[in-house]
């Protein structure tokens, strides 16, 4: 056990055994997923493995926090399917590189902090939706090559091996936590299949994993405005999806480990990795929540596990294809099913009767969009918008005013609650310019002006009192409210007391 600092920014004592074993386990679960998504999108299979290696290594070393695992993710690959079909793989590489530039710019301009705007119900929906997606994706392993469901001995063999993997993964931690249970399960099922020559699907049934080092390759596309118009929309969506999934996964790891990651640094690392993907024939990617949870459940808390995982994938591409190709998909399927069970926020069921109705609705809606559309960015965006609108509505109802008339006959309105676009109508209903005395003061000690709608409302109210031959004054404005009035003084006319 040693304390290491410097380039890798290890912030805790490293358990080398846990890190190495976790890295090996992550590599075993990442490879078939990256291959599957590459084939699904119509890319050459090795582009998935190259993405897993490049994303994993760059983000492990330079990313926003230890423990986070990145690779060739389905969330970003799905975005590029239409571009692949219409323009080919070279345009895909160009889009991946451009997405990397956009993500790096997000890090440079420190936009990572905006993930803090994601409410907890949206996080619940995001995590639960992903857990369901991970589980449902494993059901594909129970299908034959023609898409039909397995039957007979093939089905029972697959189900038995998956069940054995789940049993080992669930029970082994009660015996010892010295070795990751998922890695033990993979090895035992592999030896069982190999020793008894059980006929079942293996990694080699998906695609070959043999190859060389990722080759440097500038995308062969015309450098003109038409290419930019074709590529940019896909690059923008890929960058948004990758950053959304990455930053939400980073937040999730923060909660699990009780530590704080760096969102802007993660944006930079993810952007740099995708730029390299575009230049080294990778399909691009982002942080992968399933593999991250595999990594954390295996006891990894430093950056070493991610480095080990990416180097393991490269080693397998070079030398280990014959062995890895014989890994039973049933073992990997069982591990991923256990990951989906561990990913689901079961606590959300325990507190559901204690949550406001709109929070319950948002959580279910985000989960449903994530599951049925497989569009994380859209799900989170809709969840944030609905939560913001509900907050605005509830805040608008809280504005109130108390009337006090002093010894000089001046009427004081003591205002409570923020004055913004949602509360302007209720705010105006509190005042009576026709019947109020000649001098009226609004005390903003417990309120503030939040936006242009609030300023415009004060301007209109001032004009109403002026037409009635009376004067309205504003008192105890906060510094930011005074700043808003100063910036808008050419169009807003109010009286400050």
C-alpha positions as CSV (number, residue, x, y, z in Angstrom):
1,X,0.0,0.0,0.0
2,X,1.6,3.3,-1.1
3,X,0.6,6.9,-1.4
4,X,1.2,8.1,-5.0
5,X,0.7,11.6,-6.3
6,X,1.5,13.6,-9.4
7,X,0.2,13.1,-12.9
8,X,-2.4,10.5,-11.9
9,X,-3.7,12.6,-9.0
10,X,-4.3,9.6,-6.7
11,X,-5.9,11.1,-3.7
12,X,-6.0,8.0,-1.5
13,X,-4.0,5.0,-0.5
14,X,-4.1,2.5,-3.3
15,X,-5.0,-1.1,-2.8
16,X,-3.1,-2.6,-5.8
17,X,-4.8,-5.9,-5.6
18,X,-8.2,-4.5,-5.8
19,X,-7.3,-2.1,-8.5
20,X,-5.7,-4.7,-10.8
21,X,-8.5,-7.3,-10.3
22,X,-11.1,-4.6,-10.8
23,X,-9.4,-3.4,-14.0
24,X,-9.3,-7.0,-15.4
25,X,-13.0,-7.5,-14.5
26,X,-13.9,-4.2,-16.2
27,X,-12.0,-5.1,-19.3
28,X,-13.9,-8.5,-19.5
29,X,-17.3,-6.7,-19.3
30,X,-16.4,-3.8,-21.5
31,X,-15.2,-5.7,-24.6
32,X,-18.3,-7.5,-25.6
33,X,-20.4,-4.4,-25.0
34,X,-18.1,-2.2,-27.1
35,X,-18.1,-4.8,-29.8
36,X,-21.9,-5.2,-29.7
37,X,-22.5,-1.5,-30.1
38,X,-20.0,-1.1,-32.9
39,X,-21.7,-3.9,-34.8
40,X,-25.2,-2.5,-34.0
41,X,-24.1,0.8,-35.5
42,X,-22.6,-0.8,-38.6
43,X,-19.0,0.1,-37.7
44,X,-16.0,-2.2,-38.1
45,X,-15.8,-4.3,-34.8
46,X,-12.4,-3.1,-33.9
47,X,-13.6,0.6,-33.8
48,X,-15.4,-0.4,-30.6
49,X,-12.3,-1.9,-29.0
50,X,-10.1,1.0,-30.1
51,X,-12.7,3.4,-28.5
52,X,-12.7,1.3,-25.3
53,X,-8.8,1.5,-25.1
54,X,-8.5,5.2,-26.0
55,X,-11.4,6.5,-23.9
56,X,-10.4,4.3,-21.0
57,X,-6.8,5.3,-20.9
58,X,-7.1,9.0,-21.5
59,X,-10.0,9.5,-19.0
60,X,-8.4,7.3,-16.4
61,X,-5.3,9.4,-16.4
62,X,-6.7,12.9,-17.0
63,X,-10.4,12.5,-16.1
64,X,-12.4,14.3,-13.5
65,X,-12.3,11.7,-10.8
66,X,-10.8,8.3,-9.9
67,X,-13.1,5.2,-10.3
68,X,-14.9,6.5,-13.3
69,X,-14.7,4.1,-16.3
70,X,-15.1,5.3,-19.9
71,X,-15.3,3.3,-23.1
72,X,-17.0,2.8,-26.4
73,X,-20.6,3.5,-25.2
74,X,-23.9,2.7,-26.8
75,X,-25.3,6.1,-25.9
76,X,-22.9,7.8,-28.3
77,X,-22.7,5.1,-30.9
78,X,-26.5,5.2,-31.4
79,X,-26.3,8.9,-32.3
80,X,-24.0,8.1,-35.3
81,X,-26.0,5.3,-36.9
82,X,-27.9,7.5,-39.3
83,X,-24.6,9.3,-40.3
84,X,-22.9,5.9,-40.9
85,X,-25.8,4.8,-43.2
86,X,-25.9,8.0,-45.2
87,X,-22.3,9.0,-45.5
88,X,-20.0,6.2,-44.3
89,X,-17.4,5.6,-41.7
90,X,-15.1,8.5,-42.6
91,X,-17.8,11.0,-41.8
92,X,-18.3,9.2,-38.5
93,X,-14.6,9.7,-37.6
94,X,-15.0,13.4,-38.5
95,X,-18.1,13.7,-36.3
96,X,-16.4,11.9,-33.3
97,X,-13.3,14.3,-33.6
98,X,-15.6,17.4,-33.8
99,X,-17.6,16.1,-30.8
100,X,-14.3,15.9,-28.9
101,X,-13.5,19.5,-29.7
102,X,-17.0,20.6,-28.5
103,X,-16.6,18.7,-25.3
104,X,-13.2,20.1,-24.6
105,X,-14.6,23.6,-25.2
106,X,-17.3,22.8,-22.6
107,X,-14.5,22.0,-20.1
108,X,-12.5,25.2,-21.0
109,X,-15.5,27.4,-20.5
110,X,-16.3,25.5,-17.3
111,X,-19.8,24.4,-18.2
112,X,-19.5,21.1,-16.2
113,X,-21.0,22.8,-13.2
114,X,-24.4,23.0,-14.9
115,X,-24.9,19.3,-14.1
116,X,-25.6,20.5,-10.5
117,X,-28.9,21.8,-11.8
118,X,-30.1,18.3,-12.3
119,X,-32.7,17.6,-9.5
120,X,-32.7,14.4,-7.4
121,X,-35.9,13.0,-8.9
122,X,-34.2,13.3,-12.4
123,X,-31.2,11.5,-11.0
124,X,-33.5,8.7,-9.7
125,X,-35.2,8.4,-13.0
126,X,-31.8,8.5,-14.9
127,X,-30.3,5.7,-12.8
128,X,-33.4,3.5,-12.7
129,X,-33.9,3.9,-16.4
130,X,-30.3,2.9,-17.1
131,X,-30.6,-0.1,-14.8
132,X,-33.6,-1.2,-16.8
133,X,-31.7,-0.7,-20.1
134,X,-28.7,-2.7,-18.8
135,X,-31.0,-5.5,-17.8
136,X,-33.0,-5.5,-21.1
137,X,-29.9,-5.4,-23.2
138,X,-28.8,-8.7,-21.6
139,X,-32.0,-10.4,-22.9
140,X,-30.6,-10.1,-26.4
141,X,-28.1,-12.9,-25.4
142,X,-31.1,-15.2,-25.2
143,X,-31.7,-14.7,-28.9
144,X,-30.3,-16.6,-31.9
145,X,-28.4,-15.0,-34.8
146,X,-31.7,-14.6,-36.7
147,X,-33.3,-12.7,-33.9
148,X,-35.6,-15.5,-32.6
149,X,-35.6,-16.6,-29.0
150,X,-33.5,-19.6,-28.0
151,X,-35.3,-22.8,-27.3
152,X,-34.6,-26.3,-26.1
153,X,-31.1,-27.2,-24.9
154,X,-29.6,-23.9,-26.1
155,X,-32.0,-21.9,-23.9
156,X,-31.5,-24.1,-20.8
157,X,-27.7,-24.0,-21.2
158,X,-27.7,-20.3,-21.5
159,X,-30.1,-19.8,-18.6
160,X,-28.2,-22.3,-16.4
161,X,-24.8,-20.6,-17.0
162,X,-26.3,-17.1,-16.4
163,X,-28.0,-18.3,-13.2
164,X,-24.7,-19.9,-12.0
165,X,-22.9,-16.6,-12.7
166,X,-25.5,-14.6,-10.7
167,X,-25.4,-17.1,-7.8
168,X,-21.6,-16.9,-7.6
169,X,-21.6,-13.1,-7.8
170,X,-24.2,-12.9,-5.1
171,X,-22.8,-15.5,-2.7
172,X,-19.0,-15.2,-3.1
173,X,-18.7,-11.8,-1.2
174,X,-20.1,-13.6,1.9
175,X,-17.0,-15.9,1.7
176,X,-14.4,-13.3,1.0
177,X,-14.1,-9.8,-0.6
178,X,-10.5,-10.2,-1.3
179,X,-11.2,-11.0,-5.0
180,X,-14.0,-9.4,-7.1
181,X,-17.0,-11.8,-7.1
182,X,-17.7,-10.9,-10.8
183,X,-14.2,-11.9,-11.9
184,X,-14.5,-15.2,-9.9
185,X,-17.8,-15.9,-11.6
186,X,-16.4,-15.3,-15.1
187,X,-13.4,-17.6,-14.5
188,X,-15.5,-20.4,-12.9
189,X,-18.0,-20.4,-15.8
190,X,-15.3,-20.2,-18.4
191,X,-13.5,-23.2,-16.9
192,X,-16.8,-25.1,-16.6
193,X,-17.6,-24.5,-20.3
194,X,-14.1,-25.2,-21.4
195,X,-13.6,-28.3,-19.3
196,X,-16.9,-29.9,-20.2
197,X,-17.0,-28.6,-23.8
198,X,-20.4,-27.1,-23.3
199,X,-21.9,-25.7,-26.5
200,X,-22.8,-22.1,-25.8
201,X,-22.2,-18.7,-27.4
202,X,-18.8,-17.0,-26.8
203,X,-17.3,-13.6,-27.4
204,X,-15.9,-14.8,-30.8
205,X,-19.5,-15.3,-31.9
206,X,-19.9,-11.5,-31.8
207,X,-16.8,-10.6,-33.7
208,X,-13.0,-11.1,-33.9
209,X,-11.0,-9.1,-31.3
210,X,-7.6,-9.6,-33.0
211,X,-5.8,-6.5,-34.4
212,X,-3.0,-4.1,-33.9
213,X,-2.4,-0.7,-32.4
214,X,-5.0,2.0,-33.4
215,X,-3.7,3.5,-36.6
216,X,-3.4,7.3,-37.0
217,X,-5.9,8.3,-39.7
218,X,-7.1,11.8,-40.6
219,X,-10.8,11.4,-41.7
220,X,-11.0,11.3,-45.5
221,X,-13.8,13.9,-45.9
222,X,-13.9,17.1,-48.0
223,X,-12.9,20.1,-45.8
224,X,-15.7,22.5,-46.8
225,X,-18.9,24.0,-45.5
226,X,-21.1,21.2,-46.8
227,X,-19.2,18.6,-44.8
228,X,-19.5,20.9,-41.7
229,X,-23.2,21.2,-42.3
230,X,-23.5,17.4,-42.5
231,X,-21.2,16.5,-39.6
232,X,-21.9,19.3,-37.0
233,X,-25.4,18.3,-36.0
234,X,-24.3,14.7,-35.2
235,X,-21.2,16.0,-33.4
236,X,-23.2,18.4,-31.3
237,X,-25.7,15.7,-30.3
238,X,-23.0,13.2,-29.5
239,X,-21.1,15.8,-27.4
240,X,-24.3,16.6,-25.5
241,X,-25.2,13.0,-24.9
242,X,-21.6,12.1,-23.8
243,X,-21.3,15.0,-21.5
244,X,-24.7,14.5,-19.9
245,X,-24.2,10.8,-19.3
246,X,-20.6,11.4,-18.2
247,X,-21.4,14.2,-15.7
248,X,-24.4,12.4,-14.3
249,X,-22.3,9.3,-13.8
250,X,-19.6,11.4,-12.2
251,X,-22.2,12.8,-9.8
252,X,-23.4,9.2,-9.0
253,X,-19.8,8.1,-8.2
254,X,-19.5,11.2,-6.0
255,X,-22.5,10.0,-4.0
256,X,-21.2,6.4,-3.8
257,X,-17.7,7.3,-2.7
258,X,-18.5,10.4,-0.7
259,X,-15.9,12.4,-2.6
260,X,-16.0,15.3,-5.0
261,X,-15.1,15.0,-8.7
262,X,-14.2,17.8,-11.2
263,X,-16.8,18.1,-13.9
264,X,-14.8,20.6,-16.0
265,X,-11.8,18.3,-16.0
266,X,-14.0,15.4,-17.0
267,X,-15.3,17.5,-20.0
268,X,-11.7,18.2,-21.1
269,X,-10.6,14.6,-20.7
270,X,-13.6,13.2,-22.5
271,X,-13.2,15.8,-25.3
272,X,-9.5,15.0,-25.7
273,X,-10.3,11.2,-25.8
274,X,-12.9,11.6,-28.5
275,X,-10.7,13.8,-30.6
276,X,-8.1,11.0,-30.5
277,X,-10.8,8.5,-31.3
278,X,-11.6,10.5,-34.4
279,X,-7.9,10.5,-35.4
280,X,-7.2,6.9,-34.5
281,X,-10.3,5.1,-36.0
282,X,-12.3,4.7,-32.8
283,X,-16.1,5.1,-32.6
284,X,-15.9,7.4,-29.7
285,X,-17.6,7.1,-26.3
286,X,-18.2,8.4,-22.9
287,X,-18.2,7.2,-19.2
288,X,-20.1,3.9,-18.9
289,X,-22.2,3.6,-15.8
290,X,-22.4,-0.2,-15.8
291,X,-18.6,-0.7,-16.0
292,X,-18.1,2.1,-13.5
293,X,-20.3,0.3,-11.0
294,X,-18.5,-3.0,-11.8
295,X,-15.3,-1.2,-11.0
296,X,-16.6,0.3,-7.7
297,X,-18.2,-2.9,-6.6
298,X,-14.8,-4.6,-7.1
299,X,-13.3,-2.2,-4.6
300,X,-11.5,0.1,-6.9
301,X,-11.2,3.8,-5.8
302,X,-8.1,5.0,-7.7
303,X,-7.2,5.7,-11.3
304,X,-5.1,2.5,-11.7
305,X,-8.1,0.2,-12.4
306,X,-9.1,2.3,-15.4
307,X,-5.6,2.2,-16.7
308,X,-5.3,-1.5,-16.2
309,X,-8.7,-2.1,-18.0
310,X,-7.6,-0.1,-21.0
311,X,-4.2,-1.7,-21.3
312,X,-5.8,-5.1,-20.9
313,X,-8.0,-4.4,-23.8
314,X,-5.0,-3.4,-25.9
315,X,-3.1,-6.5,-24.8
316,X,-6.1,-8.7,-25.8
317,X,-6.2,-7.0,-29.2
318,X,-2.6,-7.8,-29.7
319,X,-2.2,-11.2,-28.2
320,X,-5.2,-12.5,-26.2
321,X,-7.9,-12.8,-28.9
322,X,-7.8,-16.7,-29.0
323,X,-8.5,-16.9,-25.2
324,X,-10.9,-14.0,-24.8
325,X,-12.8,-15.2,-27.8
326,X,-13.7,-18.3,-25.9
327,X,-15.3,-16.5,-22.9
328,X,-18.9,-17.5,-22.5
329,X,-21.3,-14.7,-23.1
330,X,-23.5,-16.2,-20.4
331,X,-20.9,-15.3,-17.8
332,X,-20.7,-11.7,-19.0
333,X,-24.5,-11.6,-19.2
334,X,-24.9,-12.8,-15.6
335,X,-22.4,-10.1,-14.3
336,X,-24.2,-7.4,-16.2
337,X,-27.6,-8.5,-14.8
338,X,-26.1,-8.2,-11.3
339,X,-24.8,-4.8,-12.2
340,X,-28.3,-3.7,-13.3
341,X,-29.8,-4.9,-10.0
342,X,-27.1,-3.0,-8.1
343,X,-27.6,0.1,-10.2
344,X,-31.3,0.4,-9.5
345,X,-32.1,3.0,-6.8
346,X,-34.3,0.7,-4.6
347,X,-34.4,3.5,-2.1
348,X,-36.6,5.4,-4.4
349,X,-39.4,2.9,-3.7
350,X,-39.0,3.4,0.1
351,X,-39.4,7.2,-0.1
352,X,-41.9,7.4,-2.9
353,X,-44.8,8.0,-0.6
354,X,-42.9,10.8,1.1
355,X,-42.0,12.6,-2.2
356,X,-44.1,15.4,-3.7
357,X,-46.3,14.2,-6.6
358,X,-44.5,16.2,-9.2
359,X,-41.2,14.7,-8.1
360,X,-42.7,11.2,-8.5
361,X,-44.0,12.1,-11.9
362,X,-40.6,13.5,-13.1
363,X,-38.7,10.5,-11.9
364,X,-41.0,8.1,-13.7
365,X,-41.1,10.2,-16.8
366,X,-37.3,10.4,-17.0
367,X,-37.0,6.7,-16.5
368,X,-39.6,6.0,-19.2
369,X,-37.9,8.2,-21.8
370,X,-34.5,6.7,-21.0
371,X,-35.9,3.2,-21.4
372,X,-38.1,3.6,-24.5
373,X,-36.1,6.2,-26.4
374,X,-32.6,5.4,-25.2
375,X,-32.0,9.1,-25.2
376,X,-30.4,10.1,-22.0
377,X,-29.9,13.8,-23.0
378,X,-33.5,14.2,-23.9
379,X,-34.7,12.5,-20.8
380,X,-32.6,14.6,-18.5
381,X,-33.5,17.8,-20.4
382,X,-37.2,17.2,-20.1
383,X,-36.9,16.3,-16.4
384,X,-35.0,19.5,-15.7
385,X,-37.4,21.6,-17.6
386,X,-40.5,20.1,-15.8
387,X,-38.8,20.5,-12.4
388,X,-37.9,24.1,-13.2
389,X,-41.4,24.9,-14.3
390,X,-42.9,23.3,-11.2
391,X,-40.4,25.3,-9.0
392,X,-41.3,28.5,-10.8
393,X,-45.0,27.8,-10.3
394,X,-44.6,27.1,-6.6
395,X,-42.3,30.1,-6.1
396,X,-44.8,32.3,-7.9
397,X,-47.5,31.4,-5.4
398,X,-45.3,32.4,-2.4
399,X,-45.1,36.1,-3.1
400,X,-47.1,38.2,-0.6
401,X,-47.2,41.7,0.8
402,X,-48.1,43.2,4.2
403,X,-49.5,46.7,4.4
404,X,-48.4,49.1,7.1
405,X,-49.3,52.8,7.3
406,X,-46.8,55.0,9.3
407,X,-47.5,58.1,11.3
408,X,-47.0,60.4,8.3
409,X,-49.7,58.6,6.3
410,X,-47.2,56.8,4.0
411,X,-48.3,53.3,3.0
412,X,-45.6,50.6,3.2
413,X,-45.9,47.3,1.4
414,X,-43.5,44.8,3.0
415,X,-42.8,42.3,0.2
416,X,-42.0,38.6,0.7
417,X,-40.9,36.2,-2.1
418,X,-39.0,36.7,-5.4
419,X,-40.4,39.0,-8.1
420,X,-39.9,37.2,-11.4
421,X,-41.8,36.2,-14.6
422,X,-44.0,33.7,-12.7
423,X,-45.1,36.0,-9.9
424,X,-45.7,39.3,-11.7
425,X,-49.5,38.8,-12.0
426,X,-50.0,38.0,-8.3
427,X,-47.6,40.8,-7.4
428,X,-49.7,43.4,-9.3
429,X,-52.9,42.2,-7.6
430,X,-51.5,43.3,-4.2
431,X,-51.6,47.0,-5.1
432,X,-54.4,49.5,-5.5
433,X,-53.2,52.8,-7.1
434,X,-56.6,54.4,-7.1
435,X,-57.2,54.1,-3.4
436,X,-53.7,54.1,-1.9
437,X,-52.4,57.4,-0.4
438,X,-50.2,59.9,-2.2
439,X,-46.9,58.2,-1.2
440,X,-46.4,54.5,-1.3
441,X,-43.2,52.5,-0.5
442,X,-42.4,48.9,-1.4
443,X,-39.9,47.4,1.0
444,X,-37.8,44.7,-0.7
445,X,-35.9,43.7,2.4
446,X,-37.3,40.1,2.2
447,X,-37.6,40.0,-1.6
448,X,-35.6,40.5,-4.7
449,X,-36.0,41.3,-8.4
450,X,-35.0,38.2,-10.4
451,X,-35.4,39.1,-14.0
452,X,-36.5,41.5,-16.7
453,X,-40.2,40.6,-16.2
454,X,-39.9,41.8,-12.6
455,X,-38.3,45.1,-13.8
456,X,-41.0,45.7,-16.4
457,X,-43.7,45.0,-13.8
458,X,-42.2,47.6,-11.4
459,X,-42.0,50.1,-14.3
460,X,-45.7,49.5,-15.2
461,X,-46.7,49.8,-11.5
462,X,-44.8,53.1,-11.1
463,X,-46.6,54.4,-14.2
464,X,-50.0,53.5,-12.7
465,X,-49.3,55.4,-9.5
466,X,-48.0,58.3,-11.5
467,X,-51.2,58.5,-13.6
468,X,-53.2,58.5,-10.4
469,X,-51.1,61.5,-9.2
470,X,-49.2,59.5,-6.6
471,X,-45.6,58.4,-6.1
472,X,-44.2,54.9,-5.7
473,X,-40.8,54.3,-4.1
474,X,-38.6,51.2,-3.9
475,X,-36.7,50.6,-0.7
476,X,-34.0,48.1,0.6
477,X,-33.2,46.7,-2.8
478,X,-30.5,44.0,-2.8
479,X,-27.2,44.8,-4.7
480,X,-28.1,42.5,-7.6
481,X,-31.5,44.0,-7.9
482,X,-30.0,47.5,-8.0
483,X,-27.6,46.3,-10.6
484,X,-30.5,45.1,-12.8
485,X,-32.2,48.5,-12.5
486,X,-29.0,50.3,-13.3
487,X,-28.4,48.3,-16.5
488,X,-32.0,48.8,-17.6
489,X,-32.4,52.5,-16.6
490,X,-32.8,53.6,-20.2
491,X,-36.1,51.8,-20.4
492,X,-37.1,51.3,-16.8
493,X,-38.3,54.3,-14.8
494,X,-38.7,53.8,-11.0
495,X,-38.1,55.8,-7.9
496,X,-35.6,54.5,-5.3
497,X,-35.9,55.5,-1.7
